[in-house]
């Protein structure tokens, strides 16, 4: 006997099968025979059984409106899609397949959306899957999704700190920022900018291009600019006040080699000069960012002569009328003068004698003494006198006036 069948398509359209189901059955007149309709993989069968009747005319018939319909089953399964992920140079970094849950009916061709991968571009957005009668969903054999990294341009921010003049490191209020371009997953070298007078503790920082399009450095990384140490010659102009008050620039200024770090204030002590006061006694120099050590432009150190009072001893001789020496007691004179000054020293008078010179030139030495020329000797010679002699007879006595 023959049982008509039809198949429902994935779009819901029902089409009669070209070959109905046929089966040989045996029974007695009047018998009702339950015929089990054969199943079809991937489909439900309705009805699953058909009742046939053995008629008196010897045939076995089924109701005239009988038709068995095969309806495709709807299944949900996970489809595995081969994939590769590449880095910016085209090298494969990952081959983990994609797993996608898909629902479809037997025989249906289902578009499978390829999942996005942050920071990457997929070689195709969808794959066609076919629902098989066994409940699986297949894709074309040659299918492989390739993820290539996106190229992005973004700002990289590098926190920085600067060593202060006191050696304390303080975070800068404005970090260093620079625009960089790279592909997802790339490591980018960021070069720190120079800062006059300072050196960064690392010349470069490695930034990473992230999946979300940002370009960042490790969270705990901070670049510290440390003060440069320099050694330079410092020149300090000097001038000297003469004993007459005239100020003259010295031919050779004072120079000294100093070492310090950027921003340091270095106190330089001026060398003393015997017999002079120094003003100022110290000068403050500053280590500048350009690597020099400078002093204020109007700086000039003045050496002023000191005033001394000293007792000067002058060799002397006293002669008699015949030129014979009768006394060699030196002369002592208290003299006041300024360093470097030539002071006229008045030779003291000696009653009845004439000094060989009225003054001696003394020189005020830096140690506070006052010197005179080595060959200096004052000679006192007796003065010539006129004498009147009177005689008195009574007393027989002469008086000299």
C-alpha positions in Angstrom: 0.0 0.0 0.0 1.1 3.6 -0.5 1.1 6.5 2.0 1.6 10.0 0.5 4.4 12.1 2.2 5.4 15.8 2.1 8.4 17.7 3.4 8.4 21.1 5.0 11.2 23.4 3.9 13.2 25.7 6.2 11.1 28.6 4.9 7.9 26.8 6.0 6.8 25.7 2.5 5.4 22.2 2.3 6.2 20.2 -0.8 4.9 16.8 -1.7 7.6 14.2 -2.0 8.0 12.7 -5.4 8.2 9.2 -3.9 5.5 8.4 -1.4 6.0 5.8 1.3 5.0 2.2 0.3 4.7 -0.9 2.5 3.3 -4.4 2.1 0.8 -5.3 4.8 -1.3 -8.5 5.6 -4.6 -8.6 7.3 -8.1 -10.1 7.4 -11.2 -8.4 6.1 -12.2 -5.7 8.5 -8.9 -5.6 10.2 -7.5 -2.1 11.2 -3.7 -2.2 10.8 -1.5 0.5 12.5 1.3 1.3 10.1 4.4 3.0 11.6 5.8 5.7 9.3 9.6 5.5 9.0 11.5 8.4 10.7 13.8 10.7 8.8 17.0 12.1 10.4 16.7 15.7 11.3 12.9 15.8 10.9 9.8 15.1 13.0 7.1 12.9 11.5 3.4 13.7 11.7 1.5 11.5 12.0 4.0 8.9 13.2 1.5 6.1 12.5 -1.3 5.6 9.9 -4.3 3.2 10.4 -5.2 1.1 7.3 -8.3 -1.0 6.9 -8.7 -4.4 5.1 -11.8 -3.9 2.9 -14.2 -6.6 1.7 -12.9 -6.1 -1.8 -9.5 -7.4 -0.7 -7.7 -4.0 -0.7 -6.0 -2.3 2.3 -6.8 1.4 2.3 -6.1 4.5 4.3 -8.3 7.5 4.7 -8.3 9.6 1.5 -7.0 12.8 3.2 -4.0 11.0 4.8 -0.6 12.6 4.3 2.5 12.3 6.4 4.5 15.5 6.8 8.2 15.7 7.6 9.1 18.9 9.4 12.7 19.9 9.9 13.9 20.0 13.5 15.4 23.2 15.0 18.6 22.6 16.8 21.1 24.8 18.7 24.7 23.8 18.7 28.2 25.3 19.1 30.2 25.8 15.9 34.0 25.9 16.0 35.6 28.2 13.5 39.4 28.1 12.9 41.0 31.5 13.5 44.5 33.1 13.7 45.5 36.3 15.3 48.5 38.3 13.9 50.7 40.9 15.3 51.8 44.1 13.6 54.5 42.3 11.7 52.2 39.6 10.4 53.4 36.9 12.7 50.8 34.6 14.2 50.4 35.1 17.9 47.2 33.0 18.5 45.4 30.1 16.9 42.6 29.6 19.3 39.4 28.7 17.3 36.2 30.7 17.6 33.2 29.1 19.3 29.8 30.4 18.4 26.4 29.1 19.5 24.1 28.8 16.4 20.4 27.9 16.0 18.9 26.6 12.7 16.7 24.0 11.1 17.8 20.9 9.3 19.0 21.8 5.8 19.1 25.5 6.5 22.1 27.6 5.6 22.7 29.9 8.5 24.8 33.1 8.5 27.1 32.9 11.5 28.3 36.3 12.7 32.0 36.3 13.3 32.6 37.8 16.8 34.6 41.0 17.0 37.9 41.0 18.7 38.8 44.4 20.4 41.7 46.0 18.6 41.6 43.8 15.6 39.9 43.5 12.2 38.4 40.2 11.1 39.0 39.0 7.6 35.3 38.4 7.2 32.2 39.4 9.2 30.2 36.2 8.7 30.5 32.5 7.8 27.8 30.3 6.2 26.9 27.3 8.3 24.7 24.3 7.0 22.5 22.5 9.5 23.0 18.8 9.0 20.4 16.0 9.7 22.6 14.7 12.4 22.2 17.9 14.4 25.6 19.4 13.6 26.3 22.6 11.7 29.1 22.5 9.3 31.1 25.3 7.6 33.2 25.2 4.4 36.4 23.3 5.0 38.8 26.1 3.9 37.3 28.6 6.3 39.7 30.4 8.6 39.1 33.8 10.2 42.3 36.0 10.4 42.4 38.8 12.9 44.8 41.6 12.0 45.7 44.4 14.5 44.1 47.9 14.0 46.5 50.8 13.6 45.7 53.7 16.0 47.2 57.1 16.8 46.8 58.2 20.4 48.4 60.3 23.1 50.9 58.6 25.5 51.2 60.2 28.9 54.3 59.6 31.0 54.3 60.8 34.6 57.5 62.7 35.5 59.1 64.0 38.6 62.0 66.4 39.2 64.7 66.4 41.9 64.6 69.7 43.8 67.6 71.7 45.1 67.1 70.0 48.5 67.3 66.6 46.9 63.7 65.8 47.4 61.9 64.4 44.3 58.5 66.0 43.6 56.0 64.8 40.9 55.6 67.3 38.1 52.2 68.9 37.8 52.2 68.5 34.1 53.3 65.0 32.8 55.0 64.5 29.5 52.6 63.7 26.7 53.4 62.7 23.1 51.3 61.4 20.2 52.3 57.9 18.9 51.0 55.6 16.2 51.0 51.8 16.4 49.1 48.6 16.0 47.3 46.6 18.6 49.7 44.7 20.7 52.7 46.7 19.6 55.4 47.8 22.0 56.4 51.4 21.2 59.5 53.1 22.5 58.8 56.6 23.9 61.9 58.9 24.1 61.8 61.4 27.0 62.5 65.0 26.1 65.6 66.8 27.4 65.3 69.2 30.3 68.1 71.7 30.7 70.3 71.0 33.7 68.7 67.6 34.3 69.0 64.0 33.1 66.1 61.5 33.2 66.8 58.3 35.1 65.7 56.4 32.0 66.0 57.8 28.5 63.1 55.8 27.1 59.8 54.2 28.3 58.1 51.3 26.6 54.4 51.9 25.8 51.9 49.2 24.7 49.0 49.6 22.2 46.0 48.2 24.0 42.9 46.5 22.6 40.8 49.5 23.4 42.9 51.8 21.3 44.8 53.5 24.1 48.6 53.5 24.3 49.8 53.3 27.9 52.9 52.7 30.0 53.0 50.5 33.1 50.9 52.1 35.9 53.7 52.4 38.5 56.2 53.9 36.1 57.5 57.5 36.7 60.5 59.1 35.0 62.6 61.2 37.4 64.7 64.1 36.2 67.8 64.2 38.3 70.0 67.3 38.7 73.2 67.3 36.7 76.5 67.7 38.5 78.9 70.1 36.9 82.4 71.4 37.7 83.3 74.8 36.4 85.7 77.7 36.9 84.1 80.7 38.6 85.6 84.1 37.9 85.1 86.9 40.5 86.2 90.4 39.6 88.3 92.2 42.3 89.5 95.8 42.9 91.9 97.4 45.3 91.5 100.7 47.1 94.8 102.6 47.1 96.1 104.4 50.2 94.9 107.7 48.6 91.4 106.2 48.2 91.7 105.6 44.5 90.0 102.3 43.4 91.6 100.3 40.7 90.4 97.0 39.1 92.9 94.2 39.6 94.6 92.9 36.6 93.8 89.3 37.5 90.4 88.5 38.9 90.0 85.7 41.5 89.2 82.3 39.9 88.2 79.1 41.6 86.9 75.7 40.4 83.6 74.7 42.0 81.4 71.6 41.7 77.6 71.5 42.3 74.3 70.4 41.0 71.7 72.3 39.0 70.0 74.9 41.2 72.7 74.7 43.9 73.7 78.0 45.6 77.4 77.7 46.3 79.0 80.0 48.9 82.5 81.0 47.8 84.9 82.4 50.4 87.2 85.0 49.0 90.9 84.6 49.9 92.1 87.1 52.5 94.8 89.6 51.5 97.3 90.6 54.2 96.8 94.1 55.3 93.4 94.5 53.6 89.7 94.0 54.5 87.6 92.0 52.0 84.1 93.1 51.1 82.1 91.0 50.6 84.0 88.2 52.3 81.8 85.6 50.5 80.0 85.5 47.1 77.1 83.2 46.3 77.3 81.4 42.9 74.4 79.5 41.3 74.6 76.4 39.2 72.5 77.2 36.2 70.6 74.8 33.9 72.9 75.5 31.0 75.8 73.9 33.0 77.6 77.1 34.1 78.2 78.4 37.6 77.5 82.1 37.7 77.6 85.0 40.1 75.4 88.2 40.0 76.5 90.4 37.2 77.2 93.4 39.4 79.5 91.4 41.8 82.9 92.9 42.5 85.0 92.2 45.6 86.8 95.2 47.1 90.1 95.0 49.0 90.5 98.0 51.3 93.8 98.8 53.0 93.8 98.5 56.8 95.1 101.4 59.0 97.9 100.5 61.3 99.8 102.3 64.1 103.4 101.2 64.7 106.4 102.3 66.5 109.2 102.9 64.0 112.8 102.6 65.2 115.3 104.7 63.2 119.0 104.1 63.7 120.9 107.3 64.7 124.3 108.5 65.8 125.3 111.7 67.6 128.7 113.2 66.9 130.8 115.7 68.8 132.5 118.7 67.3 135.4 116.5 66.2 133.2 114.1 64.4 133.5 111.3 66.9 130.4 109.4 67.8 129.2 110.0 71.2 125.7 108.3 71.1 124.0 105.6 69.0 120.7 105.5 70.7 118.0 104.8 68.0 115.0 107.1 67.5 111.5 105.7 68.3 108.6 107.3 66.5 104.9 106.3 66.6 103.5 106.3 63.1 100.0 105.7 61.6 99.3 104.7 58.0 97.4 102.4 55.6 98.8 99.3 54.0 101.0 100.2 51.0 101.1 103.8 52.0 104.5 105.7 52.0 104.4 107.8 55.2 106.7 110.8 55.8 108.2 110.3 59.3 109.4 113.5 61.0 112.8 113.1 62.5 112.6 114.5 66.1 114.8 117.5 66.8 117.7 117.2 69.2 118.6 120.4 71.0 122.0 121.7 70.0 122.3 119.4 67.1 121.3 119.3 63.4 119.8 116.1 62.0 121.2 114.8 58.7 117.6 114.7 57.4 114.3 116.1 58.6 112.1 113.2 57.5 112.4 109.5 56.7 110.0 107.7 54.4 108.2 104.8 56.0 106.3 102.1 54.1 103.2 100.5 55.8 103.7 96.7 55.2 100.7 94.2 54.9 101.7 92.7 58.3 101.0 96.0 60.0 104.6 97.0 60.5 106.1 100.2 59.0 109.5 99.8 57.4 112.2 102.3 56.4 115.0 101.9 53.9 117.7 99.5 55.1 120.5 102.1 54.8 118.7 104.8 56.8 120.6 106.4 59.7 120.0 109.9 61.1 123.2 111.6 62.1 123.1 114.4 64.7 126.0 116.8 64.4 126.6 119.7 66.9 125.5 123.1 65.9 128.0 126.0 65.6 127.6 128.6 68.4 128.8 132.2 69.1 130.0 132.7 72.7 130.5 136.1 74.5 133.0 136.0 77.4 132.8 138.6 80.1 135.3 139.1 82.9 134.5 140.5 86.4 137.5 141.6 88.2 136.1 141.3 91.6 135.2 137.7 91.2 137.7 136.8 88.5 135.0 134.8 86.9 134.0 134.3 83.3 130.4 134.1 82.3 129.4 132.6 79.0 126.2 133.8 77.5 
